[in-house]
Amino acid sequence: MPDVSREMQGLIKRDNCVLLIIDIQEKLIPVISDKERVIENAIRLSCFARITGIPVILTEQARLGLTLPEVKKELPHVQAISKVHFNCFFCNEFSEEIKKTGRKTLVIAGVEAHICVAQTALYALPDYNIHIIHDAVSSRTPDNCNVAIERMKHAGAIISSTEMFIYEILQKAGSEEFKAALKLVK
């Protein structure tokens, strides 16, 4: 049997990751391309984080309303961080929350891919492992989202999906967590 304690290149480790849900807000989401997919996967990611105890940080861009109620409902004890900067790290409260987790892998979902998501990911890359959940990010136009994904990938971010993240964290079938998470992938 392989050494499962060994660090494996590119795989997310549960005890070293934090889920960031960036700006999935009431006034912004209506203009986002493929918004239903983004919302559905943000909800799945939020549920899964709750099941597995992975910390979650929510952000809200000033003046764009609150986090969508259907996403926030899954994270009742997570207080959203309000920000004015596009790069989340330029908000002191956000930077402090990230530091408090002590984790070095940021799993990112949210909008807009080419603005807040990209600026946060690109800024963090020297110090953090970045996993962009492709099916949980978008922009107002598909072109801007595609350019952002390519740029982040070229800079060193790992492009992933909601199901890839879920199964990497679970690592095996048959556990109680697996049974609880199964409804999220069926």
MARVEX-626290 format. One line per field, with one value per residue (C-alpha): residue number from 1; y, x, z. Coordinates in pm, 1 decimal. Example, Ala and Ser with C-alpha at 12.3 -4.5 7.8 and 13.67 -1.06 7.14 Angstrom:
<pts>
num <- c(1 2)
c2 <- c(-450.0 -106.0)
c1 <- c(1230.0 1367.0)
c3 <- c(780.0 714.0)
</pts>
This chain:
<pts>
num <- c(1 2 3 4 5 6 7 8 9 10 11 12 13 14 15 16 17 18 19 20 21 22 23 24 25 26 27 28 29 30 31 32 33 34 35 36 37 38 39 40 41 42 43 44 45 46 47 48 49 50 51 52 53 54 55 56 57 58 59 60 61 62 63 64 65 66 67 68 69 70 71 72 73 74 75 76 77 78 79 80 81 82 83 84 85 86 87 88 89 90 91 92 93 94 95 96 97 98 99 100 101 102 103 104 105 106 107 108 109 110 111 112 113 114 115 116 117 118 119 120 121 122 123 124 125 126 127 128 129 130 131 132 133 134 135 136 137 138 139 140 141 142 143 144 145 146 147 148 149 150 151 152 153 154 155 156 157 158 159 160 161 162 163 164 165 166 167 168 169 170 171 172 173 174 175 176 177 178 179 180 181 182 183 184 185 186)
c2 <- c(0.0 346.4 583.7 792.7 1034.5 1145.9 1489.5 1431.9 1702.6 1895.6 1713.9 1916.2 1819.9 1867.6 1998.1 2258.7 2417.2 2692.1 2756.1 3113.6 3215.8 3554.0 3800.0 3573.2 3860.7 3964.8 4262.0 4103.5 3747.7 3840.0 3965.2 3671.9 3426.0 3073.8 3198.3 2889.6 2665.7 2900.8 2919.1 2542.1 2465.1 2733.6 2568.7 2221.5 2347.4 2519.6 2203.8 1993.1 2229.5 2207.5 1824.2 1800.7 2091.6 2285.5 2655.5 2895.5 3265.4 3466.0 3808.7 4076.7 4365.7 4692.8 4810.4 4484.3 4344.2 4045.8 3694.7 3506.2 3363.3 3010.5 3012.9 3187.1 2936.8 2664.0 2868.4 3011.4 3069.5 3231.5 3610.7 3768.1 4011.7 4339.2 4485.8 4768.7 4637.9 4382.6 4189.4 4036.3 4049.7 4429.5 4402.7 4370.6 4167.0 3912.4 3884.7 3831.8 3561.1 3376.9 3397.9 3270.2 2950.2 2869.3 2699.6 2734.6 2613.3 2844.0 2678.6 2960.1 2996.0 3313.8 3608.4 3782.7 3548.9 3820.0 4076.6 3977.7 3606.8 3662.1 3950.9 3756.9 3435.8 3599.5 3803.7 3496.2 3262.5 3320.0 3230.4 2992.0 2694.6 2811.3 2585.3 2757.1 2568.0 2625.4 2527.9 2763.7 3081.0 3307.4 3663.1 3875.4 3739.8 3391.2 3548.1 3732.0 3415.2 3207.6 3462.1 3473.4 3093.6 3077.1 3358.2 3206.1 2862.6 3008.3 3182.0 2853.0 2808.5 2460.4 2449.0 2203.0 2130.0 2092.0 1711.8 1685.0 1885.4 1675.8 1342.7 1458.1 1554.1 1236.8 1005.7 691.1 555.8 402.2 658.7 857.5 1171.9 998.6 899.2 1255.7 1402.9 1154.6 1355.8 1648.8 1457.0 1261.3)
c1 <- c(0.0 138.6 245.8 -72.5 99.8 333.9 267.0 138.1 197.6 -116.5 -358.5 -545.6 -491.6 -792.9 -595.0 -415.9 -698.2 -951.9 -1248.7 -1288.2 -1625.4 -1577.0 -1862.8 -2156.4 -2392.5 -2750.6 -2676.8 -2388.8 -2500.8 -2792.6 -2546.4 -2303.7 -2271.6 -2387.1 -2492.0 -2703.6 -2395.0 -2191.9 -2466.5 -2526.7 -2157.5 -2104.4 -2386.5 -2233.5 -1891.2 -2040.5 -2230.1 -1921.2 -1702.9 -1954.4 -1957.0 -1577.1 -1495.8 -1301.3 -1292.1 -1476.2 -1420.0 -1692.6 -1635.8 -1876.7 -1783.5 -1920.5 -2253.4 -2335.6 -2568.3 -2542.3 -2422.4 -2704.3 -2935.4 -2916.4 -2536.5 -2535.9 -2794.9 -2530.8 -2282.1 -2486.9 -2187.1 -1962.9 -1962.1 -1898.4 -1609.0 -1699.8 -1434.5 -1378.5 -1061.5 -1084.5 -786.5 -919.5 -572.9 -586.5 -862.9 -695.6 -980.7 -951.6 -572.9 -606.9 -871.7 -648.0 -352.6 -565.4 -643.3 -271.1 -350.7 -153.2 -397.4 -674.3 -964.3 -1141.4 -1497.2 -1683.5 -1716.6 -1593.7 -1324.4 -1127.9 -1147.4 -1169.6 -1098.3 -797.4 -647.7 -674.6 -534.3 -248.3 -146.4 -152.0 42.5 389.8 278.4 -15.1 -120.4 -416.4 -694.4 -953.7 -1283.5 -1359.5 -1726.6 -1781.6 -1634.0 -1757.3 -1772.9 -2026.9 -1892.2 -1755.6 -1455.0 -1343.9 -1384.9 -1184.7 -901.7 -890.9 -873.6 -592.3 -397.1 -429.1 -331.6 -29.4 76.7 66.7 -287.0 -434.3 -763.5 -1007.1 -1379.5 -1629.7 -1634.1 -1256.3 -1225.5 -1488.8 -1331.7 -974.2 -1075.0 -1279.7 -1003.4 -1216.1 -1570.3 -1763.2 -1702.4 -1978.9 -1845.1 -1863.2 -2223.5 -2312.3 -2133.5 -2275.6 -2596.8 -2382.3 -2241.2 -2548.3)
c3 <- c(0.0 -83.4 191.9 233.9 473.1 194.0 39.9 -309.8 -566.9 -647.5 -418.3 -159.5 202.7 427.6 724.4 513.6 311.5 351.4 121.5 -2.8 -142.3 -303.3 -363.4 -446.9 -375.0 -441.2 -668.4 -860.1 -931.2 -1164.9 -1432.2 -1404.7 -1692.7 -1600.2 -1257.1 -1181.4 -1205.7 -983.2 -719.8 -722.1 -679.1 -413.5 -216.7 -268.0 -158.4 147.6 252.1 201.7 405.7 689.2 670.7 677.7 909.4 648.0 737.6 506.9 448.4 273.7 124.3 10.5 -214.5 -70.3 -214.8 -394.5 -131.2 96.2 14.1 -156.4 111.4 -32.8 5.6 344.1 474.6 445.6 649.0 935.5 1162.8 899.6 909.5 567.3 540.7 371.9 144.0 -103.0 -268.1 -546.5 -407.3 -86.0 72.5 69.4 332.0 673.2 819.9 536.9 571.1 946.2 900.5 654.4 894.3 1183.9 994.3 963.9 633.7 311.7 45.4 -73.4 -253.3 -437.6 -568.1 -657.3 -888.5 -1083.6 -1209.8 -1389.4 -1109.1 -741.0 -787.4 -1015.8 -820.5 -494.5 -643.5 -831.8 -528.3 -302.3 -532.3 -395.5 -43.0 -91.1 -301.1 -506.3 -633.3 -850.1 -860.8 -1229.3 -1212.7 -915.3 -1068.2 -1343.9 -1476.2 -1656.6 -1986.2 -2061.5 -2237.1 -1922.9 -1717.7 -1967.1 -1980.9 -1601.7 -1571.0 -1825.9 -1660.9 -1313.3 -1448.4 -1628.7 -1305.5 -1113.6 -982.2 -1002.7 -1188.4 -1035.1 -1005.6 -726.8 -751.1 -775.8 -453.6 -275.0 -369.6 -296.5 55.3 114.4 -18.4 28.2 13.5 299.5 573.0 742.7 573.2 237.5 302.4 406.8 104.3 -145.3 -184.4 -306.3 -601.7 -714.5)
</pts>
